[in-house]
Amino acid sequence: MPRLFWKFFRIIWLTLAASLAAIILIVKLLQAVPFSSELEHERRTLVLNLTAKILADDGEAAATRFVTKSEKTQPLGLTLSEPDGADACAEKNTATTRSVLKDGICYRLSVSVPAGSTFDSLGPFLPWLTILVASTIAAGTLARYLIRPVVHLRDGLSALAHGRFDFRIGDKMAGRKDEVTALAYDFDASAARLQELHDAQQRLFHDVSHELRSPLSRLQAAVGVLRQSPAKLGAMLDRMDREVERLDTLVGEVLTLARLTAGSRLPLKTQTLNVIELLNEILGDAAFEAQARVISITTGVDGAFRADVEGELIYRALENVVRNAVKHTAEHSYISVSCEATAERLTIRVADQGPGIGRDELERIFQPFSRGKDAVPRGGYGLGLAITRQAIERHGGRVHASLPEAGGLAITLELPRRPMTYGAGGDES
């Protein structure tokens, strides 16, 4: 909290300094001295006591001379008198009078009562008044400084609670640069992430319902044909089997993606595997399938990279990328697979020679049910790359697409040797 500390320190220090300066200025303008009444009282008491001492020790003449000289230098209304009455010395001394018995004579010393002022009555309360004024100004300034962003945060949280994920408060911080501002921008980032997840959820619901509708419609059509022509039972059963298999595949992929998304904060069930060996197994199976379209593919990658991974997720991620390349590359073409291993990271690149995609689609193809605009339909539901990204990012790696100069599409996977926190793999370049 260094920034807030120094802001609070400056506000409190400046408020105290300004309040003290204002009090000093007021005192100077009024030409008054704090606690002057107390000082005047002490001075008159001292003069009375000193005169009474001189009178008692040296007599009336010495006391009279002292009174005369004192009034010339500092007039206090000091007088020496002989009151009438034998019991005059019996009267009690006050703050402005003294009774002294000398040689059988009773003398009365007195000084004038000082004229008081409003400022003199405030003198004892002046330090407390300064503290009160300074603390009030400082508290008001700090409250205003803190309450405004808190109100914005409260409004933002209320908006999120009502499903308004587009609400932002970072632009309402009025150029502040402190921890509260950082909290506001964190709120905006969280709101943007919630909006992204909400939009993805809505899009997923729409896409799943759309993808389910097609095989279900074909199943209904097959049932209708059977009712009209029972003789076509064999052909229609085969058709229904294919549609059920497609439904099963779609539901399986949706469940896999949902499990990856829901479990993104759960710990991985890792085991130590040679990822390159796992990749070679996938390449061997893919090479066999690619023969039907006369497609050549890298069948083996040299080296080893032992990593702590959840084997099922990594196998699914690698398989989806390789099968996606086989599915969309051109016939009589070549699929290149290469690996580059460092001490802590394995980079796998799979490049095909298919039609490729637009540069603006490089990120969109990793969203569920997304395909390139010019992609030739060859089965599948557009979930493979989405599952791949989720699986790799759960391990702290990253996946991105690029367009090779020779054409086609290249998918690059970066996998750390040990799982890291989600998103720790760095920003995509």
C-alpha positions as CSV (number, residue, x, y, z in Angstrom):
1,M,0.0,0.0,0.0
2,P,2.9,2.5,-0.6
3,R,0.9,4.8,-2.9
4,L,-2.1,5.2,-0.6
5,F,0.2,5.6,2.4
6,W,2.0,8.6,0.9
7,K,-1.2,10.1,-0.3
8,F,-2.7,9.9,3.2
9,F,0.5,11.2,4.7
10,R,0.5,14.2,2.3
11,I,-3.1,15.0,3.0
12,I,-2.8,14.9,6.8
13,W,0.5,16.8,6.8
14,L,-0.7,19.5,4.5
15,T,-4.0,19.8,6.5
16,L,-2.2,20.2,9.8
17,A,0.3,22.7,8.3
18,A,-2.4,24.8,6.7
19,S,-4.5,24.8,9.9
20,L,-1.6,25.8,12.0
21,A,-0.6,28.6,9.5
22,A,-4.2,29.9,9.6
23,I,-4.2,30.0,13.4
24,I,-0.9,31.9,13.5
25,L,-2.2,34.3,10.9
26,I,-5.4,35.0,12.9
27,V,-3.3,35.6,16.0
28,K,-1.1,38.0,14.2
29,L,-4.0,39.9,12.6
30,L,-5.6,40.3,16.0
31,Q,-2.3,41.3,17.6
32,A,-3.0,38.9,20.5
33,V,-1.0,36.3,22.2
34,P,-2.4,33.0,23.2
35,F,-2.7,32.5,27.0
36,S,-2.1,36.3,27.5
37,S,-4.7,36.4,30.3
38,E,-2.9,33.8,32.2
39,L,0.4,35.6,31.7
40,E,-1.1,38.9,32.8
41,H,-2.6,37.3,35.9
42,E,0.8,35.8,36.8
43,R,2.5,39.2,36.3
44,R,0.0,41.1,38.6
45,T,0.3,38.4,41.2
46,L,4.1,38.7,41.1
47,V,4.0,42.5,41.5
48,L,1.5,42.4,44.4
49,N,3.6,39.8,46.2
50,L,6.8,41.7,45.6
51,T,5.3,45.0,46.9
52,A,3.8,43.3,49.9
53,K,7.3,41.8,50.7
54,I,9.0,45.3,50.4
55,L,6.3,46.9,52.6
56,A,6.6,44.2,55.3
57,D,10.5,44.3,55.3
58,D,11.4,48.0,54.5
59,G,8.4,50.0,55.4
60,E,5.9,52.3,53.8
61,A,8.4,54.7,52.2
62,A,10.3,51.9,50.3
63,A,7.0,50.4,49.2
64,T,5.7,53.8,48.0
65,R,8.9,54.3,45.9
66,F,8.5,50.8,44.4
67,V,4.9,51.5,43.5
68,T,5.8,54.8,41.8
69,K,8.6,53.3,39.7
70,S,6.5,50.2,38.8
71,E,3.7,52.3,37.5
72,K,6.1,54.4,35.4
73,T,7.7,51.3,33.7
74,Q,4.6,49.0,33.5
75,P,1.3,50.5,34.6
76,L,-0.8,47.9,36.3
77,G,-3.0,50.2,38.5
78,L,-0.9,49.4,41.5
79,T,-1.9,51.4,44.6
80,L,-0.9,51.5,48.3
81,S,-3.6,52.8,50.8
82,E,-4.5,52.8,54.5
83,P,-8.1,51.6,54.7
84,D,-10.3,52.8,57.6
85,G,-11.4,50.3,60.1
86,A,-9.5,48.1,62.5
87,D,-10.6,44.9,60.9
88,A,-9.4,45.9,57.4
89,C,-6.5,43.4,57.5
90,A,-9.0,40.7,58.4
91,E,-10.3,40.7,54.9
92,K,-9.3,37.8,52.7
93,N,-6.7,38.5,50.0
94,T,-7.9,38.2,46.4
95,A,-6.3,37.9,43.0
96,T,-6.0,41.8,42.8
97,T,-5.6,42.8,46.5
98,R,-3.2,42.2,49.4
99,S,-3.5,43.2,53.1
100,V,-0.3,43.9,55.0
101,L,0.0,44.7,58.7
102,K,3.1,46.9,59.4
103,D,3.9,48.6,62.7
104,G,0.4,48.3,63.8
105,I,-0.9,49.9,60.7
106,C,-3.0,48.0,58.1
107,Y,-2.0,48.7,54.5
108,R,-4.0,47.7,51.4
109,L,-2.3,46.9,48.1
110,S,-4.4,46.5,44.9
111,V,-4.0,46.3,41.1
112,S,-6.6,47.0,38.5
113,V,-8.6,44.1,37.0
114,P,-7.3,43.3,33.5
115,A,-9.7,43.8,30.6
116,G,-10.5,40.5,29.1
117,S,-11.1,39.7,25.4
118,T,-12.9,36.9,23.4
119,F,-9.5,35.7,22.1
120,D,-8.2,35.4,25.7
121,S,-11.1,33.2,26.6
122,L,-10.3,30.9,23.6
123,G,-6.6,30.7,24.5
124,P,-6.8,27.4,26.4
125,F,-8.9,25.8,23.7
126,L,-6.7,27.0,20.8
127,P,-4.6,23.8,20.5
128,W,-7.7,21.6,20.6
129,L,-9.4,23.9,18.1
130,T,-6.4,23.4,15.8
131,I,-6.6,19.7,16.1
132,L,-10.3,19.6,15.5
133,V,-10.2,21.8,12.4
134,A,-7.2,19.8,11.0
135,S,-8.7,16.4,11.7
136,T,-12.1,17.5,10.2
137,I,-10.5,18.7,7.0
138,A,-8.3,15.6,6.7
139,A,-11.1,13.2,7.5
140,G,-13.4,14.9,4.9
141,T,-10.7,14.9,2.3
142,L,-9.8,11.2,2.9
143,A,-13.4,10.2,3.0
144,R,-14.1,11.9,-0.3
145,Y,-11.0,10.4,-1.8
146,L,-11.9,6.8,-0.8
147,I,-15.7,6.9,-0.9
148,R,-16.0,7.9,-4.6
149,P,-14.2,4.8,-5.9
150,V,-16.0,2.6,-3.3
151,V,-19.3,3.9,-4.7
152,H,-18.2,3.0,-8.2
153,L,-17.1,-0.5,-7.1
154,R,-20.4,-1.0,-5.4
155,D,-22.3,0.1,-8.5
156,G,-20.1,-2.3,-10.6
157,L,-20.7,-5.2,-8.3
158,S,-24.4,-4.5,-8.3
159,A,-24.3,-4.4,-12.1
160,L,-22.6,-7.8,-12.2
161,A,-25.1,-9.2,-9.8
162,H,-27.8,-8.2,-12.2
163,G,-26.0,-9.8,-15.2
164,R,-24.7,-6.5,-16.7
165,F,-21.2,-7.8,-17.6
166,D,-20.5,-4.8,-19.8
167,F,-20.2,-2.4,-16.8
168,R,-16.8,-0.8,-16.4
169,I,-15.4,1.6,-13.8
170,G,-11.7,2.1,-14.7
171,D,-12.5,5.2,-16.7
172,K,-14.2,6.7,-13.7
173,M,-11.0,6.9,-11.6
174,A,-10.3,10.5,-12.8
175,G,-6.6,9.9,-13.5
176,R,-5.8,8.4,-10.1
177,K,-2.8,6.1,-9.7
178,D,-3.0,4.0,-6.6
179,E,-4.1,0.7,-5.2
180,V,-7.7,1.6,-5.5
181,T,-7.3,2.3,-9.2
182,A,-5.5,-1.0,-9.6
183,L,-8.5,-2.6,-7.9
184,A,-10.9,-0.9,-10.3
185,Y,-8.9,-2.1,-13.4
186,D,-8.9,-5.6,-11.8
187,F,-12.7,-5.3,-11.6
188,D,-12.9,-4.4,-15.2
189,A,-10.7,-7.3,-16.2
190,S,-12.9,-9.7,-14.1
191,A,-16.0,-8.2,-15.7
192,A,-14.6,-8.6,-19.2
193,R,-13.7,-12.2,-18.4
194,L,-17.2,-12.9,-17.1
195,Q,-18.7,-11.3,-20.2
196,E,-16.5,-13.4,-22.3
197,L,-17.5,-16.6,-20.5
198,H,-21.1,-15.6,-20.6
199,D,-21.0,-14.9,-24.3
200,A,-19.1,-18.2,-24.8
201,Q,-21.8,-20.0,-22.8
202,Q,-24.6,-18.5,-24.8
203,R,-22.8,-19.3,-28.1
204,L,-22.1,-22.8,-26.9
205,F,-25.8,-23.4,-26.1
206,H,-26.8,-22.1,-29.5
207,D,-24.2,-24.1,-31.4
208,V,-24.9,-27.3,-29.5
209,S,-28.6,-27.0,-30.1
210,H,-27.9,-26.3,-33.8
211,E,-25.6,-29.2,-34.2
212,L,-27.9,-31.6,-32.4
213,R,-30.9,-30.5,-34.5
214,S,-29.3,-31.8,-37.8
215,P,-28.8,-35.5,-36.8
216,L,-32.1,-35.5,-34.9
217,S,-33.9,-34.2,-38.0
218,R,-32.3,-37.0,-40.1
219,L,-33.3,-39.6,-37.5
220,Q,-36.9,-38.3,-37.6
221,A,-36.8,-38.4,-41.4
222,A,-35.6,-42.0,-41.3
223,V,-38.4,-43.0,-38.9
224,G,-40.9,-41.3,-41.3
225,V,-39.5,-43.2,-44.3
226,L,-39.7,-46.5,-42.3
227,R,-43.4,-45.9,-41.5
228,Q,-44.2,-45.2,-45.1
229,S,-41.9,-48.0,-46.6
230,P,-41.1,-50.8,-44.1
231,A,-39.2,-52.6,-46.9
232,K,-36.4,-50.0,-46.5
233,L,-35.7,-51.2,-42.9
234,G,-32.1,-52.3,-43.5
235,A,-31.0,-49.0,-45.2
236,M,-32.8,-46.8,-42.7
237,L,-31.3,-48.7,-39.7
238,D,-27.9,-48.2,-41.2
239,R,-28.7,-44.5,-41.6
240,M,-30.0,-44.3,-38.0
241,D,-26.9,-46.0,-36.7
242,R,-24.7,-43.4,-38.4
243,E,-26.8,-40.6,-37.0
244,V,-26.7,-42.1,-33.5
245,E,-22.9,-42.5,-33.8
246,R,-22.6,-38.8,-34.8
247,L,-24.8,-37.8,-31.8
248,D,-22.6,-39.8,-29.5
249,T,-19.5,-38.3,-30.9
250,L,-20.9,-34.8,-30.5
251,V,-22.1,-35.3,-27.0
252,G,-18.7,-36.8,-26.0
253,E,-16.8,-33.8,-27.4
254,V,-19.2,-31.4,-25.7
255,L,-18.8,-33.2,-22.4
256,T,-15.0,-33.2,-22.8
257,L,-15.0,-29.5,-23.5
258,A,-17.4,-28.8,-20.6
259,R,-15.2,-30.9,-18.2
260,L,-12.1,-29.0,-19.2
261,T,-13.8,-25.6,-18.8
262,A,-15.4,-26.5,-15.4
263,G,-12.2,-28.1,-14.1
264,S,-9.8,-25.3,-15.2
265,R,-9.0,-24.6,-11.5
266,L,-8.8,-28.2,-10.3
267,P,-5.5,-29.9,-9.9
268,L,-4.3,-32.1,-12.8
269,K,-3.9,-35.9,-12.3
270,T,-0.4,-36.0,-13.7
271,Q,2.0,-38.7,-14.5
272,T,5.5,-38.6,-16.1
273,L,5.3,-39.4,-19.8
274,N,7.5,-39.1,-22.9
275,V,5.4,-36.6,-24.9
276,I,7.4,-37.1,-28.1
277,E,6.8,-40.9,-27.9
278,L,3.1,-40.2,-27.4
279,L,3.2,-37.9,-30.5
280,N,4.9,-40.6,-32.5
281,E,2.1,-43.1,-31.7
282,I,-0.5,-40.6,-32.9
283,L,1.5,-39.9,-36.1
284,G,1.7,-43.6,-36.9
285,D,-2.1,-43.9,-36.7
286,A,-2.6,-40.7,-38.7
287,A,-0.2,-41.9,-41.5
288,F,-2.3,-45.0,-41.9
289,E,-5.5,-43.0,-42.2
290,A,-3.9,-40.5,-44.6
291,Q,-3.1,-43.2,-47.2
292,A,-6.7,-43.1,-48.4
293,R,-6.1,-39.5,-49.7
294,V,-2.5,-40.1,-50.7
295,I,-1.2,-37.7,-48.0
296,S,2.3,-37.9,-46.7
297,I,2.9,-37.1,-43.0
298,T,5.9,-37.1,-40.7
299,T,5.8,-40.5,-39.1
300,G,8.3,-40.0,-36.4
301,V,10.1,-37.3,-34.4
302,D,13.5,-37.9,-32.8
303,G,14.3,-37.1,-29.2
304,A,12.5,-37.4,-25.9
305,F,10.7,-35.0,-23.6
306,R,9.6,-36.4,-20.3
307,A,7.0,-34.2,-18.7
308,D,4.5,-34.3,-15.9
309,V,1.2,-34.2,-17.7
310,E,-2.3,-35.6,-17.6
311,G,-1.9,-38.2,-20.3
312,E,-5.5,-38.4,-21.5
313,L,-5.7,-34.6,-22.0
314,I,-2.4,-34.3,-23.8
315,Y,-3.1,-37.3,-26.0
316,R,-6.5,-35.7,-27.0
317,A,-4.9,-32.4,-27.6
318,L,-2.1,-33.8,-29.9
319,E,-4.5,-36.1,-31.7
320,N,-7.0,-33.3,-32.4
321,V,-4.3,-31.1,-34.1
322,V,-2.9,-34.0,-36.2
323,R,-6.3,-35.3,-37.3
324,N,-7.4,-31.7,-38.1
325,A,-4.4,-31.3,-40.4
326,V,-5.1,-34.7,-42.1
327,K,-8.8,-33.8,-42.5
328,H,-8.2,-30.4,-44.1
329,T,-5.0,-30.7,-46.1
330,A,-5.1,-31.1,-49.8
331,E,-4.9,-34.5,-51.5
332,H,-1.4,-35.6,-52.6
333,S,0.1,-33.1,-50.1
334,Y,2.4,-33.3,-47.1
335,I,1.9,-32.6,-43.4
336,S,5.0,-31.5,-41.6
337,V,5.4,-32.2,-37.8
338,S,8.4,-30.9,-35.9
339,C,9.5,-30.6,-32.3
340,E,11.9,-28.3,-30.5
341,A,12.7,-29.2,-26.9
342,T,14.4,-26.9,-24.3
343,A,15.2,-27.6,-20.7
344,E,11.7,-26.6,-19.6
345,R,9.5,-26.5,-22.7
346,L,8.5,-28.5,-25.7
347,T,7.3,-26.8,-28.9
348,I,5.3,-28.9,-31.4
349,R,4.5,-27.5,-34.8
350,V,2.0,-29.1,-37.2
351,A,1.7,-27.6,-40.7
352,D,-0.6,-28.7,-43.5
353,Q,-1.1,-27.7,-47.1
354,G,-4.8,-27.1,-47.0
355,P,-6.8,-24.0,-48.1
356,G,-5.8,-22.2,-45.0
357,I,-7.9,-19.5,-43.3
358,G,-8.2,-15.7,-43.2
359,R,-5.8,-13.9,-40.9
360,D,-8.8,-12.6,-38.9
361,E,-9.8,-16.2,-38.2
362,L,-6.6,-17.3,-36.5
363,E,-8.1,-16.9,-33.0
364,R,-11.7,-17.7,-33.9
365,I,-10.9,-21.3,-35.0
366,F,-10.1,-22.1,-31.3
367,Q,-13.7,-21.3,-30.3
368,P,-16.2,-24.1,-30.0
369,F,-18.1,-25.0,-33.2
370,S,-15.9,-22.6,-35.2
371,R,-14.4,-23.5,-38.6
372,G,-12.6,-21.5,-41.3
373,K,-15.0,-19.8,-43.7
374,D,-13.5,-21.6,-46.6
375,A,-13.0,-25.0,-44.9
376,V,-14.4,-28.0,-46.8
377,P,-16.8,-29.9,-44.5
378,R,-15.2,-33.3,-43.7
379,G,-17.1,-34.3,-40.6
380,G,-16.4,-33.1,-37.1
381,Y,-18.1,-30.3,-35.2
382,G,-15.4,-27.7,-34.7
383,L,-14.6,-28.7,-31.2
384,G,-11.2,-30.3,-31.7
385,L,-9.0,-27.2,-31.5
386,A,-11.1,-25.7,-28.7
387,I,-10.4,-28.9,-26.7
388,T,-6.7,-28.7,-27.6
389,R,-6.4,-25.1,-26.4
390,Q,-8.2,-25.9,-23.1
391,A,-6.0,-29.0,-22.5
392,I,-2.7,-27.3,-23.2
393,E,-3.6,-24.1,-21.3
394,R,-4.6,-26.2,-18.3
395,H,-0.9,-27.3,-18.2
396,G,0.3,-23.7,-18.4
397,G,1.2,-23.9,-22.1
398,R,-0.3,-22.1,-25.0
399,V,-1.6,-22.9,-28.5
400,H,-1.7,-20.5,-31.5
401,A,-2.2,-20.7,-35.3
402,S,-0.2,-19.0,-38.0
403,L,-0.2,-18.9,-41.8
404,P,3.0,-20.3,-43.4
405,E,4.4,-18.5,-46.4
406,A,3.9,-21.7,-48.5
407,G,0.2,-21.7,-47.7
408,G,-2.0,-23.9,-45.5
409,L,-2.2,-23.6,-41.7
410,A,0.3,-24.2,-38.9
411,I,-0.7,-25.0,-35.3
412,T,2.0,-24.5,-32.7
413,L,1.7,-26.1,-29.2
414,E,4.0,-25.1,-26.3
415,L,4.0,-27.4,-23.4
416,P,6.0,-26.9,-20.2
417,R,7.8,-29.8,-18.5
418,R,5.8,-29.2,-15.3
419,P,2.3,-27.8,-15.1
420,M,2.1,-24.2,-14.3
421,T,-0.8,-21.9,-13.2
422,Y,-3.3,-21.3,-15.9
423,G,-2.2,-18.5,-18.1
424,A,1.4,-18.5,-16.9
425,G,2.7,-19.5,-20.2
426,G,2.9,-15.9,-21.3
427,D,1.1,-13.8,-23.8
428,E,0.7,-14.9,-27.3
429,S,2.9,-13.1,-29.7
